[in-house]
Amino acid sequence: MKILTAAEMRAVDQRTIEAGIPGIVLMENAAARVMDLLLEQFSPIEDQRILILCGKGNNGGDGMAIARQLHVRFPRAAVQVEFFANPEEFTGDAAANYKMLQVAEALGQEELQPSPTLVIDALLGTGVTGPAKGRALEGIRKINSLVTNSGAKVVAVDIPSGMPSDSGDPTGEFAHADYTVTFTAPKPCHALAPNCDHIGELRVGQIGSPESFYSDVKLELLEPSMFRELLEPRPPAGHKGTFGHALIAAGSVGKTGAAIMCGTAALRAGAGLVTVASDVSVLGHITSHTPELMTTTVQNFLSESKGKTVLAMGPGLGRDGETESLVRGAAKQFEGPMVIDADALTGEIRGEGRVRILTPHPGEMARISGKSAQEIAKDRISVARDFATAHEVILVLKGQRTVIALADGRVWINPTGTPAMGKGGSGDVLTGFITGLVSQFPKQPELAVAAAVYLHGRAGEIGAEERGDKCLLATDLFDYLTDAMEECAHIPDAV
């Protein structure tokens, strides 16, 4: 699902209008999509006390269209429209909708008694930059006060008012929503932390703009339909050789668990064969824990790489000169896909026509990119995209809303995950999931990475629901991977 910036959304709307769908029709369709949500979540409408807060722009026009549709369909419903602009400030389609409200006698100015149960936020849309101020800020504060004092539910039209459309970082006060109905495509604020935590349940409503008008956009929200083909049943004649042989350099004295988790995760994700290369003193412990894993010494890693489907390096390996030399040698010698994580990460790795998948957390990203932690946190998309395109790699920048940047400039944002996964070993399991899926689909590495990242986060969410935020372990993800796969294979996308 494409993610559109405010400027891109304006361009799509304008192109749609020029193609023959008037702006007033787009506004009416937007109101209809909000009505769809209201009927689904808040029926019977007559039992609600609905307050609609309208600003002076097109977002306010959407709110006025919603008020009119409510009045026409539910004339006995308690609906109040409150304006945070003078009528003479309305222009274009918003002015037209104000006139239609008057004609329909649907202004509903009487104050609701008692307090509203449902608030529709139509104050500010995607066209506003900078902190909210003036009457709009007054409206935002009223919305949040109603939530705090009376428990009213809030439905935001397009984006919660005051939230910056193109960023995950708040710039001022904004409304907090239980539901957000956006139009045509999500906006960056819907997908990026921390703003995504305050939009409630996101719905994306189509209002008439064809997908071809924004098909070239390179920012997308990851969803199961993108990789569902990888989760189809295996061919009846498949065997262990069919699904690839992964070789993983991981673990060391005191960090055997990293090797076990990564290797086991690759097997659980579906790799046919997995060999773990580690310090000779820990090999027995690895196989005693997971007998399906084969082992070799880390010194034999390069010689063992011949004929393997995919290499993975890094978890628990240790950062020293030998590791750096091993990584450089493997990156130069091995023609197949490589997954590089943790101690093996280096900014010197370049794709140069071969598949190289780097999986840093923000601290490791700072190390390999030369960017500060503040620079990375401020614009994770640009930092990840710039690195991936410059180094011709697939970059998985981990964290809340993990960013997957591809060498051609495309960026995918993963919506799954939970703070319950914030424990040692979760990254090792992700590396294993990526390795296992790439082992099976070496010619579709981008989709394999997407599937691994999404499923990893979704398994964590399912596990947290059962075991709680504090008790979930990295190895518990193995127990819930099956549920995540089955869900993604059979259930339509939620957004």
JOGI-V879534 format. One record per residue. N is the residue number from 1. RES is the residue in three letters. PHI is phi in degrees with one decimal (999 if undefined). OMEGA is omega in whole degrees, 0 to 359 (* if undefined). Layout:
BEGIN
n res phi omega
N RES PHI OMEGA
N RES PHI OMEGA
END
This chain:
BEGIN
n res phi omega
1 MET 999 182
2 LYS -64.6 175
3 ILE -117.4 185
4 LEU -110.7 172
5 THR -71.8 180
6 ALA -59.9 180
7 ALA -65.7 178
8 GLU -64.3 179
9 MET -65.4 177
10 ARG -61.4 180
11 ALA -64.8 178
12 VAL -65.2 178
13 ASP -60.4 181
14 GLN -64.2 179
15 ARG -64.4 179
16 THR -65.4 178
17 ILE -63.6 180
18 GLU -65.8 180
19 ALA -77.2 175
20 GLY 133.2 177
21 ILE -103.5 184
22 PRO -61.6 180
23 GLY -59.6 180
24 ILE -66.2 177
25 VAL -72.9 176
26 LEU -59.7 179
27 MET -65.6 179
28 GLU -64.6 178
29 ASN -66.4 178
30 ALA -62.3 178
31 ALA -62.1 180
32 ALA -64.2 179
33 ARG -68.5 175
34 VAL -68.1 177
35 MET -59.4 178
36 ASP -56.1 180
37 LEU -65.8 182
38 LEU -60.1 181
39 LEU -67.6 180
40 GLU -73.5 190
41 GLN -102.2 189
42 PHE -128.6 175
43 SER -75.3 357
44 PRO -75.4 184
45 ILE -59.6 182
46 GLU -63.6 179
47 ASP -85.6 182
48 GLN -95.6 168
49 ARG -112.1 194
50 ILE -108.5 175
51 LEU -111.3 179
52 ILE -112.6 180
53 LEU -101.5 186
54 CYS -117.5 171
55 GLY -91.6 188
56 LYS -90.6 185
57 GLY -94.2 181
58 ASN -64.8 176
59 ASN -63.3 175
60 GLY -64.4 176
61 GLY -61.4 175
62 ASP -58.9 181
63 GLY -62.7 178
64 MET -67.2 177
65 ALA -65.6 176
66 ILE -63.5 180
67 ALA -60.3 180
68 ARG -66.5 179
69 GLN -64.3 176
70 LEU -62.4 181
71 HIS -64.0 182
72 VAL -67.8 185
73 ARG -86.2 183
74 PHE -135.0 187
75 PRO -61.5 181
76 ARG -94.0 180
77 ALA -69.6 178
78 ALA -86.1 183
79 VAL -130.1 175
80 GLN -118.9 175
81 VAL -107.6 179
82 GLU -117.4 184
83 PHE -99.4 176
84 PHE -112.2 175
85 ALA -163.4 175
86 ASN -78.2 182
87 PRO -53.2 181
88 GLU -69.0 177
89 GLU -82.3 180
90 PHE -71.4 178
91 THR -134.0 173
92 GLY 55.8 184
93 ASP -67.2 177
94 ALA -65.1 177
95 ALA -64.0 179
96 ALA -63.4 180
97 ASN -71.3 175
98 TYR -63.8 178
99 LYS -61.8 179
100 MET -65.9 175
101 LEU -61.1 179
102 GLN -63.6 182
103 VAL -62.9 181
104 ALA -78.9 182
105 GLU 54.0 186
106 ALA -120.6 183
107 LEU -68.3 173
108 GLY 53.8 185
109 GLN -82.8 182
110 GLU -67.2 182
111 GLU -66.6 182
112 LEU -73.6 176
113 GLN -129.3 349
114 PRO -68.7 185
115 SER -61.1 179
116 PRO -64.1 175
117 THR -95.0 184
118 LEU -139.9 179
119 VAL -116.9 175
120 ILE -106.8 184
121 ASP -91.6 178
122 ALA -127.9 183
123 LEU -85.9 184
124 LEU -132.1 179
125 GLY -112.5 185
126 THR -79.2 185
127 GLY -81.7 184
128 VAL -92.5 175
129 THR -119.7 180
130 GLY 80.8 183
131 PRO -63.4 175
132 ALA -66.8 179
133 LYS -150.8 177
134 GLY 64.3 184
135 ARG -68.0 178
136 ALA -63.5 178
137 LEU -63.7 176
138 GLU -58.8 179
139 GLY -65.8 179
140 ILE -61.3 180
141 ARG -65.8 178
142 LYS -65.7 179
143 ILE -58.7 183
144 ASN -66.2 177
145 SER -67.3 179
146 LEU -63.5 178
147 VAL -64.2 183
148 THR -68.7 190
149 ASN -90.3 184
150 SER -125.3 178
151 GLY 72.5 179
152 ALA -63.5 173
153 LYS -86.3 184
154 VAL -120.8 172
155 VAL -113.0 179
156 ALA -90.8 178
157 VAL -92.0 180
158 ASP 78.3 173
159 ILE -145.0 173
160 PRO -59.6 184
161 SER -57.6 180
162 GLY 91.2 179
163 MET -80.2 179
164 PRO -69.0 186
165 SER -64.7 191
166 ASP -97.9 187
167 SER -143.2 172
168 GLY -90.9 184
169 ASP -98.1 177
170 PRO -66.7 179
171 THR -110.0 181
172 GLY -176.6 180
173 GLU -75.2 178
174 PHE -144.7 179
175 ALA -75.0 177
176 HIS -103.7 189
177 ALA -113.7 171
178 ASP -90.7 176
179 TYR -140.4 172
180 THR -128.1 175
181 VAL -107.7 177
182 THR -106.1 191
183 PHE -123.8 177
184 THR 74.5 182
185 ALA -160.4 175
186 PRO -63.1 175
187 LYS -108.5 182
188 PRO -53.2 181
189 CYS -64.2 179
190 HIS -73.0 187
191 ALA -106.9 188
192 LEU -107.8 175
193 ALA -77.6 1
194 PRO -90.5 185
195 ASN -61.0 180
196 CYS -61.8 179
197 ASP -76.8 187
198 HIS -118.6 181
199 ILE -98.7 184
200 GLY 69.6 179
201 GLU -79.6 183
202 LEU -92.4 171
203 ARG -121.7 178
204 VAL -111.9 183
205 GLY -106.2 178
206 GLN -87.2 184
207 ILE -121.3 175
208 GLY 131.1 180
209 SER -78.6 180
210 PRO -69.3 181
211 GLU -61.0 181
212 SER -62.8 180
213 PHE -75.2 179
214 TYR -139.9 183
215 SER -67.5 183
216 ASP -88.4 179
217 VAL -66.4 188
218 LYS -101.9 177
219 LEU -111.2 184
220 GLU -137.8 172
221 LEU -93.1 183
222 LEU -66.6 178
223 GLU -146.2 188
224 PRO -57.5 181
225 SER -60.4 181
226 MET -70.5 185
227 PHE -126.0 187
228 ARG -58.6 181
229 GLU -61.3 180
230 LEU -72.8 183
231 LEU -99.9 179
232 GLU -68.0 180
233 PRO -56.3 181
234 ARG -73.6 177
235 PRO -64.1 183
236 PRO -56.4 183
237 ALA -88.3 182
238 GLY -64.4 177
239 HIS -143.9 187
240 LYS -60.0 178
241 GLY -74.2 181
242 THR -70.8 192
243 PHE -107.7 169
244 GLY 86.6 179
245 HIS -124.0 181
246 ALA -98.3 175
247 LEU -116.8 187
248 ILE -122.5 173
249 ALA -93.8 186
250 ALA -158.1 174
251 GLY 80.5 177
252 SER -166.4 180
253 VAL -59.5 182
254 GLY 88.7 181
255 LYS -131.9 180
256 THR -63.2 182
257 GLY -58.0 180
258 ALA -61.3 179
259 ALA -66.8 181
260 ILE -64.9 181
261 MET -64.2 182
262 CYS -66.3 180
263 GLY -64.9 179
264 THR -64.6 179
265 ALA -62.5 178
266 ALA -62.8 176
267 LEU -65.2 181
268 ARG -62.1 179
269 ALA -75.1 172
270 GLY 120.0 178
271 ALA -60.7 181
272 GLY -71.2 180
273 LEU -140.0 177
274 VAL -137.0 174
275 THR -114.3 179
276 VAL -106.9 176
277 ALA -101.2 183
278 SER -152.2 177
279 ASP -62.8 186
280 VAL -57.5 184
281 SER -73.1 184
282 VAL -112.2 185
283 LEU -61.8 180
284 GLY -63.5 180
285 HIS -65.9 180
286 ILE -62.7 183
287 THR -71.9 178
288 SER -70.0 178
289 HIS -79.6 181
290 THR -131.1 186
291 PRO -65.2 179
292 GLU -71.0 180
293 LEU -81.2 170
294 MET -94.3 184
295 THR -135.6 171
296 THR -153.6 179
297 THR -80.3 180
298 VAL -64.5 178
299 GLN -65.7 180
300 ASN -94.8 187
301 PHE -57.0 183
302 LEU -65.9 180
303 SER -69.1 179
304 GLU -75.5 186
305 SER -70.8 181
306 LYS -61.7 178
307 GLY 85.8 180
308 LYS -79.2 181
309 THR -81.4 184
310 VAL -148.5 173
311 LEU -109.9 171
312 ALA -132.9 184
313 MET -143.8 167
314 GLY 130.8 187
315 PRO -57.3 177
316 GLY 67.6 186
317 LEU -76.4 184
318 GLY 94.1 180
319 ARG -104.0 176
320 ASP -152.5 182
321 GLY -62.3 180
322 GLU -66.9 178
323 THR -63.7 180
324 GLU -60.3 179
325 SER -65.2 180
326 LEU -64.8 180
327 VAL -65.0 180
328 ARG -61.5 180
329 GLY -63.4 180
330 ALA -66.1 181
331 ALA -62.5 180
332 LYS -79.8 188
333 GLN -87.8 190
334 PHE -87.0 183
335 GLU -88.8 182
336 GLY -83.0 181
337 PRO -67.8 176
338 MET -129.5 175
339 VAL -110.8 188
340 ILE -122.6 187
341 ASP -137.9 167
342 ALA 50.7 187
343 ASP -66.8 180
344 ALA -88.5 184
345 LEU -69.5 177
346 THR -150.4 179
347 GLY -70.6 181
348 GLU -81.8 182
349 ILE -71.3 178
350 ARG -133.2 182
351 GLY -70.4 180
352 GLU 49.1 177
353 GLY 88.5 178
354 ARG -114.9 183
355 VAL -82.8 177
356 ARG -128.9 186
357 ILE -113.9 181
358 LEU -107.7 187
359 THR -128.4 183
360 PRO -82.2 162
361 HIS -86.1 187
362 PRO -55.6 179
363 GLY -63.8 177
364 GLU -68.4 178
365 MET -63.2 177
366 ALA -62.8 181
367 ARG -66.0 186
368 ILE -87.9 183
369 SER -101.9 185
370 GLY 81.0 178
371 LYS -85.3 176
372 SER -79.0 178
373 ALA -59.8 179
374 GLN -66.5 179
375 GLU -63.5 180
376 ILE -67.1 181
377 ALA -64.2 183
378 LYS -70.0 183
379 ASP -149.5 183
380 ARG -63.4 182
381 ILE -64.4 182
382 SER -66.0 180
383 VAL -63.2 180
384 ALA -66.2 180
385 ARG -62.5 182
386 ASP -61.1 181
387 PHE -67.5 183
388 ALA -63.9 181
389 THR -72.2 181
390 ALA -68.3 183
391 HIS -101.1 179
392 GLU 55.7 181
393 VAL -129.1 166
394 ILE -95.7 184
395 LEU -112.6 176
396 VAL -108.9 180
397 LEU -89.5 189
398 LYS -76.2 179
399 GLY 138.9 175
400 GLN -61.0 186
401 ARG 59.4 179
402 THR -50.9 182
403 VAL -105.4 175
404 ILE -110.5 180
405 ALA -108.4 182
406 LEU -106.7 186
407 ALA -64.2 181
408 ASP -89.2 177
409 GLY 98.0 176
410 ARG -70.8 178
411 VAL -135.3 176
412 TRP -114.6 177
413 ILE -108.7 182
414 ASN -88.8 182
415 PRO -87.8 185
416 THR -96.8 178
417 GLY 132.5 184
418 THR -157.4 176
419 PRO -63.9 175
420 ALA -61.2 181
421 MET -84.1 182
422 GLY -78.4 178
423 LYS -139.4 178
424 GLY -55.8 178
425 GLY 105.4 181
426 SER -61.7 178
427 GLY -67.7 177
428 ASP -63.3 178
429 VAL -65.5 178
430 LEU -60.7 178
431 THR -58.0 178
432 GLY -66.3 178
433 PHE -60.5 179
434 ILE -60.8 181
435 THR -61.7 181
436 GLY -64.1 180
437 LEU -74.9 176
438 VAL -65.4 177
439 SER -58.5 180
440 GLN -81.0 186
441 PHE -131.0 184
442 PRO -64.9 178
443 LYS -90.5 176
444 GLN -129.3 188
445 PRO -63.5 182
446 GLU -65.1 179
447 LEU -68.1 178
448 ALA -62.8 177
449 VAL -64.1 179
450 ALA -58.5 180
451 ALA -62.4 182
452 ALA -62.6 182
453 VAL -65.3 181
454 TYR -64.0 183
455 LEU -65.4 176
456 HIS -57.4 180
457 GLY -66.7 181
458 ARG -68.7 176
459 ALA -60.1 177
460 GLY -63.9 179
461 GLU -62.6 180
462 ILE -64.1 179
463 GLY -64.0 180
464 ALA -65.5 178
465 GLU -63.3 182
466 GLU -92.0 188
467 ARG -108.7 178
468 GLY 91.6 183
469 ASP -64.2 187
470 LYS -90.2 190
471 CYS -94.1 183
472 LEU -66.6 175
473 LEU -107.1 178
474 ALA -59.0 181
475 THR -70.8 175
476 ASP -64.8 181
477 LEU -59.8 177
478 PHE -61.6 183
479 ASP -70.0 186
480 TYR -110.2 178
481 LEU -63.7 179
482 THR -59.7 179
483 ASP -60.4 181
484 ALA -64.2 179
485 MET -63.9 182
486 GLU -63.7 179
487 GLU -62.0 182
488 CYS -69.1 182
489 ALA -76.0 190
490 HIS -121.7 185
491 ILE -97.4 178
492 PRO -60.8 179
493 ASP -57.7 185
494 ALA -75.4 184
495 VAL -89.3 *
END
